[in-house]
Amino acid sequence: MFDDIRKFIEAQIVRHGVLSVIVAPYLVLSVVVSLGLFQDSKIVLLLACFAIVITSITIISAAALEFRSIRGAAIRRDKIINGLTQSLLSAESTPPYRFESYETNVFIGPDGDSVIEMWVMGRVATGVPLRIIWAGHEQHDAMRERDKRRVTIEVRDFFVGADGKRVLGPKLPVTFQWEGSGMRVHVYFDPPLDGGAPLQMLFRWEWPGYCRGLLSGGSDDFGFQQRRTTLVHANGRIVFHKDCKISELFSVRHWGPAETPPRQVRNPDGSVEISMAFRPEPGETALPPRVGITLDRPGNSP
């Protein structure tokens, strides 16, 4: 019944507007009182309560309509932008940029909630201005739609100062789409980057539940994947907060040409940190398409 009332009120809001629907019950109440149709004060009070209920439902319905409208517009906008981006990327046999170095840091808290920082370094092709690029990240376990809605992404460019520290720029406009449990992020440059310009960006995700499966006793992969083999350097850190309460260190297996074996340490504060670094094999100019490590809880490793 409540759902039927809500739908009726939403229809009236669309037809007459929010203000008219809110005012209508009070106009009826004032007419009833002025004409003396009901002498019993209890009935008048009941009608007043009814008017307040209708007002509350109207406000809630109006907010819900506005939210659905905004969300629908955002979905349509993202579909258009993603479609245009895909068309632009498909039109290029070779995208006018190359990533040369990745650095990924994953900071994992209790329940597997994680912050993922992916520092990307590369260069725009000579003589070709760059307006759009894309990159992405993926969760090992399957995700529900409501989990995807909690993931946030921001992208910034950066430069390295004279002191060697990275200095972040303002947020860049982005849109994204989900492919299974992976988020594909499109970044838009306005004005476009000049040909030959350095390409230095930080992709930062806040990803609730990203490592929940691993903390629950499973295994997980951490690494780097590229569609075109242009990377010459990839390294990263995985840091488990002390509240994750890692009692036994992980079994670590690497895949790809590791510069040094992955290193795992327990810090004095109780956190656990794992580091990795990859370089091309002797005689090769770039890393293979996929490099990284697999973490297993004790007892899971083959």
Backbone bond lengths (Angstrom), bond angles and torsions (degrees), N, CA, C in turn:
res aa  C-N    CA-C-N  psi(-1)  N-CA   C-N-CA  omega(-1)  CA-C   N-CA-C  phi
1 M - - - 1.467 - - 1.529 111.32 -
2 F 1.335 116.40 -45.69 1.465 119.72 179.48 1.524 110.27 -59.38
3 D 1.340 116.48 -39.44 1.455 119.87 -179.29 1.527 110.68 -64.98
4 D 1.331 116.32 -36.84 1.470 120.15 177.47 1.528 110.75 -65.23
5 I 1.338 116.64 -41.56 1.468 120.83 178.03 1.527 109.90 -63.08
6 R 1.332 115.57 -43.93 1.463 119.09 -179.93 1.522 111.41 -60.49
7 K 1.334 116.45 -45.50 1.461 120.23 179.92 1.524 111.38 -62.65
8 F 1.360 116.21 -39.44 1.465 119.99 178.41 1.530 110.51 -63.01
9 I 1.346 115.94 -44.01 1.465 119.88 -179.47 1.519 110.87 -65.99
10 E 1.338 117.22 -40.79 1.462 119.79 177.90 1.522 111.07 -60.64
11 A 1.341 115.87 -39.35 1.465 119.03 178.30 1.524 111.00 -63.52
12 Q 1.340 117.06 -39.47 1.466 120.32 178.63 1.522 111.84 -68.80
13 I 1.356 116.19 -34.99 1.468 119.46 177.35 1.519 110.10 -62.57
14 V 1.343 116.01 -45.61 1.461 120.25 179.48 1.526 110.74 -61.90
15 R 1.333 115.90 -37.94 1.477 119.98 -175.27 1.518 113.19 -80.90
16 H 1.359 117.36 -41.98 1.465 120.52 -171.91 1.531 114.36 -114.38
17 G 1.331 118.47 -16.47 1.453 121.15 -177.46 1.522 111.71 99.91
18 V 1.348 115.60 157.57 1.465 121.32 -175.74 1.514 111.76 -64.91
19 L 1.325 117.21 -46.39 1.470 120.82 -175.57 1.517 111.67 -60.20
20 S 1.323 117.32 -43.21 1.471 120.50 -179.41 1.524 111.21 -62.38
21 V 1.336 116.81 -40.31 1.468 119.85 -178.41 1.526 110.57 -69.82
22 I 1.341 117.70 -35.30 1.464 120.56 178.40 1.525 111.29 -69.48
23 V 1.326 116.56 -41.64 1.470 121.04 -175.21 1.526 112.15 -73.92
24 A 1.323 118.22 -32.35 1.465 122.26 -172.71 1.534 114.12 -53.19
25 P 1.357 120.39 -48.31 1.468 118.94 -179.04 1.532 112.88 -61.63
26 Y 1.329 117.66 -34.51 1.461 120.47 -179.19 1.528 111.14 -74.42
27 L 1.313 117.83 -31.66 1.461 120.41 174.29 1.525 110.81 -64.85
28 V 1.346 114.65 -43.57 1.468 118.63 177.69 1.518 110.65 -62.27
29 L 1.320 116.83 -41.75 1.460 121.07 -179.69 1.525 111.17 -64.17
30 S 1.349 116.99 -42.20 1.468 119.59 -179.55 1.526 111.44 -66.08
31 V 1.332 117.22 -36.97 1.472 120.58 177.44 1.520 110.43 -65.13
32 V 1.344 115.36 -43.88 1.471 119.58 179.80 1.529 110.76 -59.91
33 V 1.338 116.43 -44.63 1.465 120.47 -178.37 1.515 111.03 -68.34
34 S 1.341 117.82 -43.76 1.472 120.64 -177.21 1.518 112.38 -66.21
35 L 1.333 117.65 -33.00 1.465 120.83 178.75 1.524 112.91 -84.87
36 G 1.313 116.23 -8.12 1.463 119.86 178.29 1.511 113.08 66.92
37 L 1.344 116.44 32.19 1.462 119.31 -177.88 1.523 111.42 -68.78
38 F 1.337 115.97 -27.87 1.463 119.62 177.49 1.521 107.91 -126.67
39 Q 1.329 116.16 118.82 1.460 120.90 -179.99 1.526 112.40 -89.01
40 D 1.295 115.03 -24.82 1.466 119.54 -177.47 1.538 109.30 -73.02
41 S 1.344 116.40 121.54 1.472 120.76 -178.05 1.525 111.54 -64.18
42 K 1.318 117.44 -28.67 1.454 120.09 179.33 1.522 111.46 -65.05
43 I 1.334 115.40 -38.44 1.465 119.15 179.53 1.528 110.13 -68.67
44 V 1.335 116.03 -40.17 1.459 120.38 177.92 1.524 110.36 -62.42
45 L 1.341 115.62 -42.95 1.458 120.08 178.08 1.522 111.03 -62.91
46 L 1.327 116.88 -38.97 1.449 121.39 178.52 1.529 110.93 -63.63
47 L 1.357 115.24 -41.19 1.462 119.04 178.10 1.529 111.06 -65.20
48 A 1.339 115.93 -37.25 1.463 119.82 178.42 1.537 110.28 -64.59
49 C 1.308 116.14 -42.40 1.471 119.84 177.57 1.518 110.73 -62.77
50 F 1.343 115.56 -39.51 1.457 119.68 178.30 1.527 110.69 -61.93
51 A 1.342 116.74 -41.29 1.465 121.19 179.18 1.530 110.48 -63.03
52 I 1.341 116.49 -39.65 1.468 120.28 178.89 1.526 110.72 -65.38
53 V 1.343 116.07 -40.52 1.463 120.04 177.99 1.527 110.62 -61.84
54 I 1.336 115.67 -45.66 1.469 119.54 179.05 1.521 110.55 -60.73
55 T 1.345 116.34 -40.32 1.469 120.17 178.49 1.524 110.71 -61.57
56 S 1.340 116.53 -44.36 1.465 120.43 -179.62 1.522 111.35 -62.27
57 I 1.341 115.69 -45.40 1.466 119.28 179.07 1.522 110.57 -62.99
58 T 1.343 116.02 -38.09 1.469 120.02 179.78 1.516 111.08 -63.05
59 I 1.340 116.35 -44.90 1.475 119.72 179.90 1.519 110.94 -63.13
60 I 1.352 116.49 -44.32 1.459 120.24 178.85 1.524 110.89 -62.75
61 S 1.341 116.33 -43.01 1.461 120.45 -179.26 1.519 111.25 -65.30
62 A 1.351 115.69 -39.81 1.463 119.30 179.15 1.530 110.87 -64.30
63 A 1.340 115.35 -41.64 1.472 118.74 178.35 1.527 110.82 -64.04
64 A 1.335 116.38 -40.88 1.463 120.20 179.27 1.525 111.19 -64.61
65 L 1.331 116.44 -41.49 1.466 119.95 177.36 1.519 111.57 -61.51
66 E 1.354 115.69 -43.67 1.459 119.91 -179.63 1.527 110.76 -64.50
67 F 1.349 116.03 -42.03 1.464 119.99 178.98 1.517 110.92 -61.74
68 R 1.346 117.26 -45.57 1.460 120.28 179.63 1.521 111.19 -64.20
69 S 1.329 116.02 -36.55 1.461 119.98 178.63 1.526 111.26 -65.02
70 I 1.359 115.78 -46.58 1.469 120.03 179.83 1.519 110.67 -64.51
71 R 1.339 115.78 -43.63 1.456 119.03 -179.05 1.522 111.16 -65.20
72 G 1.335 116.01 -40.72 1.462 119.55 178.28 1.517 111.67 -62.80
73 A 1.351 115.98 -41.49 1.466 119.71 178.22 1.527 110.79 -63.93
74 A 1.348 116.28 -40.19 1.471 119.95 179.11 1.523 111.23 -64.81
75 I 1.344 117.01 -40.57 1.462 120.63 178.62 1.524 110.44 -63.94
76 R 1.344 115.92 -44.61 1.469 119.24 178.91 1.525 111.18 -63.28
77 R 1.358 116.09 -40.69 1.465 120.04 178.80 1.524 110.97 -62.15
78 D 1.352 116.05 -45.50 1.459 119.31 -178.60 1.527 111.02 -64.65
79 K 1.340 117.09 -37.55 1.457 119.41 178.85 1.526 110.52 -63.49
80 I 1.334 115.93 -41.65 1.461 119.59 179.37 1.521 111.00 -64.62
81 I 1.351 115.92 -47.55 1.462 120.04 -178.52 1.520 110.68 -63.83
82 N 1.355 116.41 -44.17 1.458 118.95 179.30 1.525 111.55 -63.03
83 G 1.350 115.74 -39.24 1.451 119.49 178.41 1.512 112.35 -63.42
84 L 1.343 116.28 -44.75 1.462 120.19 177.89 1.528 111.00 -64.10
85 T 1.345 115.70 -41.20 1.461 119.24 179.64 1.517 110.82 -62.66
86 Q 1.336 116.89 -45.10 1.457 120.05 178.87 1.524 111.14 -60.48
87 S 1.347 116.16 -39.37 1.464 119.75 178.96 1.518 110.99 -63.60
88 L 1.350 116.27 -43.50 1.458 119.87 179.82 1.522 111.38 -64.26
89 L 1.347 115.83 -43.40 1.464 119.19 -179.19 1.527 111.37 -67.73
90 S 1.345 116.17 -37.37 1.459 119.83 -179.59 1.522 111.16 -68.36
91 A 1.334 115.51 -29.66 1.460 119.51 -178.93 1.523 111.66 -70.70
92 E 1.339 116.92 -17.71 1.466 120.76 -179.61 1.525 109.79 -97.58
93 S 1.349 116.76 117.28 1.458 118.39 175.90 1.525 110.36 -64.65
94 T 1.332 115.97 -34.47 1.457 122.03 174.03 1.518 107.88 -131.18
95 P 1.342 119.49 112.94 1.465 120.39 179.72 1.518 111.64 -53.27
96 P 1.335 118.49 143.77 1.478 121.50 -172.65 1.526 113.40 -80.04
97 Y 1.317 117.39 41.69 1.459 121.18 175.66 1.521 108.20 -161.06
98 R 1.319 116.23 164.64 1.459 120.56 176.03 1.521 109.07 -143.03
99 F 1.326 115.36 136.83 1.451 121.14 171.88 1.528 107.73 -88.64
100 E 1.327 116.21 132.46 1.454 120.61 -177.78 1.525 113.08 -113.90
101 S 1.331 116.62 -24.60 1.458 119.68 -176.01 1.522 109.85 -146.50
102 Y 1.322 115.40 135.33 1.470 122.54 174.79 1.524 108.76 -119.55
103 E 1.309 115.63 141.18 1.462 121.06 167.18 1.521 106.97 -134.08
104 T 1.310 116.87 118.86 1.459 121.08 -177.63 1.520 109.93 -119.40
105 N 1.324 115.80 126.20 1.457 122.14 176.23 1.525 108.66 -118.53
106 V 1.330 116.22 127.72 1.459 122.04 -179.62 1.520 108.30 -118.18
107 F 1.323 116.14 120.50 1.459 122.18 -179.84 1.526 107.62 -109.94
108 I 1.328 116.50 116.14 1.462 122.64 -169.70 1.519 109.81 -111.25
109 G 1.328 115.24 128.12 1.451 121.56 178.39 1.517 111.41 -108.56
110 P 1.335 116.72 -175.31 1.467 120.33 178.10 1.521 111.01 -56.67
111 D 1.326 116.77 150.43 1.466 123.95 -178.27 1.526 112.43 66.17
112 G 1.327 117.80 9.72 1.459 120.25 177.65 1.508 115.08 81.51
113 D 1.345 117.91 3.00 1.464 120.16 177.15 1.524 109.03 -63.29
114 S 1.337 116.46 131.47 1.468 119.84 -169.41 1.517 112.34 -134.79
115 V 1.315 114.27 152.75 1.463 122.81 168.05 1.521 106.47 -114.93
116 I 1.329 115.59 125.01 1.465 121.75 -176.82 1.520 108.34 -115.07
117 E 1.322 116.57 121.54 1.459 121.91 177.54 1.525 108.64 -114.31
118 M 1.313 116.39 118.76 1.455 121.23 179.42 1.532 108.54 -116.06
119 W 1.318 115.43 108.80 1.465 121.94 178.68 1.522 107.60 -92.74
120 V 1.321 115.72 119.48 1.461 122.03 -175.76 1.523 109.02 -114.07
121 M 1.324 116.13 131.71 1.458 121.10 178.62 1.518 109.66 -129.47
122 G 1.313 116.43 134.56 1.455 121.49 -179.41 1.511 110.59 -167.14
123 R 1.331 115.41 -151.63 1.460 119.03 -176.91 1.528 109.78 -155.15
124 V 1.340 114.60 145.99 1.461 121.12 175.03 1.526 108.63 -78.99
125 A 1.328 116.00 143.58 1.460 119.89 179.62 1.531 110.55 -61.67
126 T 1.315 116.19 145.31 1.463 122.21 -178.33 1.533 110.66 -62.85
127 G 1.327 115.14 131.51 1.459 120.28 174.21 1.511 115.12 78.47
128 V 1.328 118.28 4.75 1.471 120.81 -177.64 1.525 109.20 -125.65
129 P 1.341 118.94 111.76 1.470 119.48 177.24 1.528 110.48 -66.23
130 L 1.320 115.66 147.53 1.470 120.85 -176.30 1.516 109.90 -116.24
131 R 1.331 115.87 127.16 1.462 120.39 179.66 1.524 112.56 -113.72
132 I 1.328 118.19 -30.34 1.471 120.99 -174.80 1.521 109.94 -136.85
133 I 1.337 116.12 135.64 1.463 121.47 168.40 1.523 108.16 -133.61
134 W 1.321 116.15 170.91 1.459 118.98 174.76 1.527 109.90 -145.19
135 A 1.323 114.47 153.59 1.461 123.03 173.80 1.530 106.39 -152.42
136 G 1.320 117.06 175.71 1.457 117.72 -177.87 1.515 112.79 -161.62
137 H 1.328 113.99 176.51 1.462 121.49 177.09 1.524 108.01 -151.08
138 E 1.333 115.37 155.50 1.459 119.66 -172.37 1.518 110.92 -138.02
139 Q 1.332 115.52 141.18 1.467 121.18 173.38 1.521 108.89 -89.10
140 H 1.337 115.80 140.79 1.459 120.82 -176.86 1.534 111.14 -64.96
141 D 1.328 117.83 -42.79 1.458 122.13 -176.89 1.529 110.68 -88.33
142 A 1.335 115.79 157.87 1.463 121.00 176.19 1.531 109.84 -63.50
143 M 1.333 115.96 148.16 1.463 121.24 -177.20 1.525 110.93 -120.09
144 R 1.337 115.18 145.28 1.456 120.88 172.29 1.521 109.39 -86.54
145 E 1.336 116.19 158.89 1.463 120.03 -178.12 1.521 111.23 -60.64
146 R 1.318 117.73 -39.21 1.463 119.70 -178.90 1.525 111.38 -67.61
147 D 1.355 117.40 -28.44 1.463 120.45 175.74 1.529 110.30 -70.25
148 K 1.334 116.56 -38.49 1.464 120.31 179.69 1.527 110.95 -62.40
149 R 1.334 116.81 -36.14 1.464 119.76 -177.85 1.524 112.49 -66.95
150 R 1.322 117.75 -17.39 1.467 121.21 -179.11 1.529 112.96 -89.10
151 V 1.324 116.61 -10.90 1.471 120.57 -179.31 1.528 109.15 -79.38
152 T 1.332 116.78 133.86 1.460 121.06 177.47 1.527 109.72 -120.28
153 I 1.328 115.63 152.43 1.462 121.63 -179.34 1.522 109.14 -137.73
154 E 1.312 116.44 138.06 1.457 121.09 168.23 1.523 108.55 -137.29
155 V 1.327 115.43 147.69 1.463 121.39 -177.82 1.522 108.43 -129.20
156 R 1.315 116.30 134.47 1.464 122.81 177.27 1.524 109.08 -135.70
157 D 1.340 115.17 149.98 1.453 116.82 168.80 1.526 108.22 -87.48
158 F 1.315 116.99 169.40 1.463 120.40 179.66 1.525 109.22 -153.32
159 F 1.307 114.46 163.57 1.461 120.41 171.10 1.516 107.89 -137.34
160 V 1.316 115.97 161.55 1.457 121.64 -179.35 1.523 108.07 -98.73
161 G 1.335 116.05 120.83 1.448 121.37 -178.20 1.521 112.56 -74.64
162 A 1.344 115.14 176.84 1.463 120.80 -178.99 1.527 112.08 -62.62
163 D 1.352 116.07 -25.86 1.463 119.91 179.48 1.527 112.83 -86.00
164 G 1.339 115.73 3.39 1.456 119.78 178.81 1.511 114.49 86.32
165 K 1.334 117.65 -1.05 1.466 121.00 -179.50 1.525 110.48 -90.38
166 R 1.325 115.07 148.77 1.464 120.38 178.83 1.526 110.26 -80.90
167 V 1.314 116.02 134.14 1.462 122.29 179.78 1.524 107.74 -114.99
168 L 1.330 115.85 120.41 1.464 120.41 -176.12 1.523 111.12 -82.08
169 G 1.336 115.19 145.29 1.448 122.08 173.38 1.521 110.11 -96.48
170 P 1.333 117.98 -172.16 1.464 121.30 179.77 1.532 111.35 -69.90
171 K 1.339 115.92 164.66 1.459 120.59 176.93 1.527 109.59 -63.81
172 L 1.330 115.27 143.64 1.459 121.66 177.49 1.526 109.55 -100.61
173 P 1.339 117.85 148.36 1.468 119.91 177.98 1.525 110.82 -68.21
174 V 1.322 115.70 131.34 1.464 120.52 -178.47 1.524 109.75 -135.95
175 T 1.298 114.73 158.97 1.451 122.16 165.14 1.523 106.52 -138.79
176 F 1.322 117.28 161.71 1.468 118.94 -175.41 1.511 110.61 -146.98
177 Q 1.324 114.54 162.68 1.454 120.84 173.83 1.522 108.24 -142.13
178 W 1.336 115.63 152.51 1.456 120.89 179.55 1.521 109.66 -96.41
179 E 1.312 115.77 136.23 1.457 123.16 172.40 1.523 106.54 -124.37
180 G 1.333 116.27 94.41 1.464 120.05 -172.06 1.517 109.55 67.54
181 S 1.328 116.44 -122.25 1.473 121.14 177.84 1.526 111.66 -100.78
182 G 1.330 116.42 16.33 1.459 120.76 179.11 1.520 111.45 -110.72
183 M 1.328 116.06 140.58 1.455 121.69 177.10 1.528 108.98 -103.90
184 R 1.317 115.83 122.99 1.462 122.11 176.97 1.530 107.28 -101.69
185 V 1.328 116.50 122.02 1.463 122.39 -173.51 1.523 109.81 -110.95
186 H 1.329 116.78 127.23 1.456 122.32 175.63 1.528 108.59 -104.85
187 V 1.312 116.24 131.17 1.467 122.72 -177.91 1.524 108.34 -113.59
188 Y 1.329 115.01 134.97 1.472 121.17 -175.37 1.519 110.12 -115.09
189 F 1.339 116.43 129.70 1.468 121.89 179.71 1.529 109.77 -106.55
190 D 1.315 115.69 123.80 1.461 120.86 176.33 1.526 108.59 -141.05
191 P 1.335 119.40 106.84 1.467 126.55 5.90 1.522 111.74 -74.25
192 P 1.336 117.62 163.16 1.471 120.26 -179.60 1.523 111.72 -66.05
193 L 1.325 114.68 155.64 1.465 120.03 176.32 1.530 109.65 -74.90
194 D 1.318 116.31 141.62 1.464 121.05 179.45 1.519 110.77 -70.16
195 G 1.314 115.65 151.06 1.456 120.78 175.07 1.516 111.23 -59.42
196 G 1.317 116.54 136.11 1.455 121.45 -179.19 1.510 114.52 85.22
197 A 1.352 117.59 -4.91 1.465 121.00 -178.01 1.527 110.41 -72.67
198 P 1.343 117.22 148.88 1.466 119.42 174.51 1.518 110.75 -66.41
199 L 1.297 116.21 146.66 1.462 122.72 -179.68 1.526 106.79 -117.56
200 Q 1.342 117.25 104.43 1.463 122.18 -176.19 1.518 108.61 -131.60
201 M 1.342 116.23 115.26 1.457 120.38 -171.67 1.525 110.93 -141.35
202 L 1.323 114.46 150.79 1.456 122.29 172.66 1.523 108.75 -114.78
203 F 1.337 115.78 121.42 1.462 122.44 170.00 1.528 106.61 -100.52
204 R 1.324 116.59 123.38 1.466 120.10 -177.14 1.528 109.96 -126.32
205 W 1.337 115.15 116.35 1.459 121.20 177.59 1.528 110.24 -106.13
206 E 1.308 116.93 140.49 1.466 122.51 162.57 1.521 105.32 -107.27
207 W 1.340 115.38 114.32 1.466 121.09 -165.21 1.532 109.52 -127.47
208 P 1.345 117.75 91.95 1.470 119.99 178.51 1.532 111.75 -61.32
209 G 1.327 115.57 134.97 1.462 120.82 176.35 1.511 115.40 73.17
210 Y 1.317 118.05 13.00 1.469 121.50 -174.59 1.541 111.73 -58.15
211 C 1.318 118.07 -39.21 1.474 121.72 -177.90 1.521 111.78 -115.49
212 R 1.306 117.63 26.27 1.462 120.04 -178.39 1.532 111.17 -61.41
213 G 1.338 116.75 -41.26 1.464 119.97 -179.17 1.512 112.36 -62.50
214 L 1.342 116.35 -40.78 1.458 119.78 179.49 1.522 111.12 -64.89
215 L 1.320 117.20 -44.18 1.467 120.54 -179.50 1.523 112.02 -68.91
216 S 1.341 115.89 -20.08 1.468 119.86 179.33 1.523 112.50 -87.43
217 G 1.350 116.12 3.32 1.457 119.21 176.49 1.512 114.81 113.04
218 G 1.332 117.83 4.67 1.458 120.12 -179.42 1.514 112.20 -91.00
219 S 1.331 115.80 -158.42 1.462 121.90 176.22 1.519 107.96 -126.26
220 D 1.333 116.27 165.02 1.463 119.78 -178.03 1.516 109.43 -155.22
221 D 1.333 115.06 150.87 1.457 122.03 177.32 1.519 110.10 -104.40
222 F 1.324 115.93 139.60 1.455 122.50 174.40 1.522 106.59 -130.66
223 G 1.307 116.81 123.16 1.452 116.79 -178.35 1.507 113.32 -173.63
224 F 1.317 114.77 -157.96 1.450 122.69 -173.84 1.522 107.91 -134.00
225 Q 1.322 115.48 134.57 1.453 120.31 179.22 1.519 108.13 -131.81
226 Q 1.321 117.27 135.77 1.459 121.72 -178.01 1.525 109.62 -132.20
227 R 1.323 115.04 141.03 1.464 119.79 177.13 1.537 110.77 -75.57
228 R 1.337 115.59 -36.96 1.462 121.10 176.28 1.524 107.62 -115.96
229 T 1.317 117.03 137.32 1.464 120.12 -175.19 1.527 109.69 -82.65
230 T 1.344 114.84 85.57 1.466 120.66 179.93 1.522 112.24 -119.65
231 L 1.332 118.13 -11.79 1.460 120.39 -176.91 1.521 111.42 -69.75
232 V 1.312 116.28 133.72 1.465 121.06 175.10 1.532 111.35 -113.10
233 H 1.326 115.79 -6.00 1.457 119.11 -179.15 1.522 108.43 -157.47
234 A 1.325 117.38 134.24 1.461 122.24 175.76 1.523 108.29 -146.56
235 N 1.293 116.43 129.58 1.460 119.64 176.46 1.517 109.64 -146.94
236 G 1.306 116.77 165.09 1.452 119.52 -178.08 1.511 113.14 -169.63
237 R 1.348 113.81 168.63 1.468 122.14 177.02 1.520 108.66 -133.03
238 I 1.309 115.15 145.09 1.460 122.30 172.03 1.517 106.64 -123.94
239 V 1.329 116.73 120.83 1.462 121.31 -175.46 1.523 109.00 -120.88
240 F 1.332 116.04 119.80 1.463 122.28 176.15 1.529 108.47 -95.92
241 H 1.310 116.81 121.42 1.461 121.50 179.80 1.532 110.19 -60.74
242 K 1.308 115.49 152.65 1.467 119.64 -178.46 1.528 112.00 -58.86
243 D 1.351 116.89 -28.70 1.464 119.70 -179.87 1.522 112.96 -71.89
244 C 1.348 117.01 -10.02 1.464 119.26 172.92 1.529 110.93 -69.81
245 K 1.349 115.28 -18.81 1.463 121.73 176.44 1.537 111.41 54.28
246 I 1.325 116.19 56.40 1.462 121.28 176.71 1.528 108.13 -76.31
247 S 1.334 116.32 105.64 1.468 119.83 -175.70 1.525 111.81 -80.74
248 E 1.338 117.18 -35.98 1.460 121.29 178.78 1.525 108.71 -123.90
249 L 1.324 116.08 141.61 1.458 119.69 -179.72 1.530 110.75 -67.42
250 F 1.327 115.55 160.14 1.451 121.84 -175.44 1.533 111.27 -81.27
251 S 1.321 114.66 156.57 1.452 120.66 164.92 1.531 106.70 -84.16
252 V 1.344 116.83 127.89 1.465 121.65 -174.32 1.525 109.45 -119.07
253 R 1.328 116.75 125.96 1.464 122.56 174.63 1.524 107.90 -123.85
254 H 1.321 116.99 135.24 1.470 119.04 179.36 1.523 110.70 -108.77
255 W 1.311 116.09 151.90 1.465 122.46 175.11 1.530 107.25 -130.79
256 G 1.331 114.40 128.00 1.450 120.19 -174.61 1.515 110.22 109.69
257 P 1.333 116.98 167.94 1.472 121.31 -176.11 1.522 112.04 -75.94
258 A 1.318 116.90 91.38 1.461 121.30 179.98 1.521 110.39 -71.62
259 E 1.325 115.55 134.03 1.463 120.27 176.16 1.520 110.00 -64.75
260 T 1.332 115.86 -43.04 1.465 123.26 172.48 1.520 106.90 -140.09
261 P 1.325 119.17 155.97 1.467 119.67 177.22 1.535 110.63 -57.52
262 P 1.343 117.71 142.58 1.468 119.57 177.14 1.531 110.85 -54.33
263 R 1.320 115.87 140.43 1.463 121.66 -175.19 1.528 109.33 -112.76
264 Q 1.327 116.24 133.83 1.461 122.02 -178.59 1.526 109.00 -127.23
265 V 1.335 115.75 127.65 1.467 119.76 -179.10 1.527 109.20 -137.33
266 R 1.327 114.00 151.46 1.470 120.18 170.03 1.527 107.08 -101.79
267 N 1.313 116.41 120.55 1.458 121.01 -177.80 1.527 111.14 -78.20
268 P 1.342 117.56 160.79 1.475 120.13 -179.27 1.532 113.59 -57.52
269 D 1.340 118.14 -28.07 1.469 119.64 -178.75 1.525 112.89 -82.06
270 G 1.350 117.17 1.20 1.463 120.48 178.61 1.518 114.06 96.63
271 S 1.328 118.51 -8.08 1.465 120.96 176.41 1.523 109.76 -75.12
272 V 1.325 115.89 159.97 1.458 121.82 178.64 1.526 108.14 -120.40
273 E 1.336 116.34 132.93 1.464 121.09 -176.55 1.527 109.66 -127.55
274 I 1.337 115.10 133.53 1.465 121.68 178.58 1.526 107.37 -124.42
275 S 1.323 117.03 130.01 1.456 121.35 -179.15 1.527 109.85 -120.59
276 M 1.329 115.92 151.90 1.468 121.73 -179.79 1.518 108.73 -147.87
277 A 1.336 116.14 153.35 1.461 121.96 177.65 1.528 108.23 -152.44
278 F 1.345 115.55 140.14 1.458 120.94 -176.44 1.527 110.06 -131.81
279 R 1.331 115.91 140.86 1.456 124.14 175.71 1.529 108.21 -134.54
280 P 1.328 118.37 156.47 1.473 120.01 178.81 1.531 111.59 -61.82
281 E 1.321 115.02 152.05 1.461 120.56 173.90 1.529 109.24 -63.24
282 P 1.345 117.60 153.78 1.465 120.14 175.73 1.529 111.12 -53.51
283 G 1.310 115.38 131.36 1.463 120.57 -178.95 1.516 113.83 90.43
284 E 1.333 118.09 -13.47 1.462 122.00 177.86 1.525 109.68 -96.50
285 T 1.333 115.87 152.17 1.471 120.67 -179.45 1.518 113.00 -101.48
286 A 1.328 117.92 -9.38 1.464 120.57 -177.87 1.519 109.81 -153.21
287 L 1.311 115.41 162.31 1.465 121.24 176.97 1.523 110.42 -73.10
288 P 1.332 117.83 155.23 1.469 120.23 173.93 1.527 110.76 -65.04
289 P 1.324 118.01 168.52 1.464 120.42 -174.47 1.531 115.13 -58.44
290 R 1.337 117.19 -25.79 1.463 119.14 -175.03 1.527 109.39 -140.78
291 V 1.327 115.95 122.75 1.463 121.41 175.63 1.526 108.24 -137.78
292 G 1.339 116.93 154.63 1.455 119.27 178.23 1.514 111.91 160.79
293 I 1.341 114.71 -159.16 1.461 120.46 -179.16 1.523 109.67 -135.55
294 T 1.321 115.25 158.70 1.454 122.89 172.73 1.520 107.79 -116.80
295 L 1.327 116.34 130.12 1.459 122.09 176.41 1.530 109.24 -105.60
296 D 1.324 115.22 133.35 1.458 121.86 175.90 1.513 108.56 -124.86
297 R 1.342 116.18 142.60 1.459 118.97 169.57 1.517 108.35 -71.64
298 P 1.320 118.81 150.56 1.464 121.07 179.32 1.530 111.59 -51.45
299 G 1.341 114.86 133.67 1.461 119.82 -179.49 1.498 113.34 97.07
300 N 1.359 118.01 -15.33 1.464 120.40 179.74 1.514 112.91 -92.56
301 S 1.337 117.75 -26.16 1.454 120.54 -172.63 1.526 110.85 -66.49
302 P 1.352 116.30 144.95 1.482 118.84 -178.00 1.525 111.55 -70.61
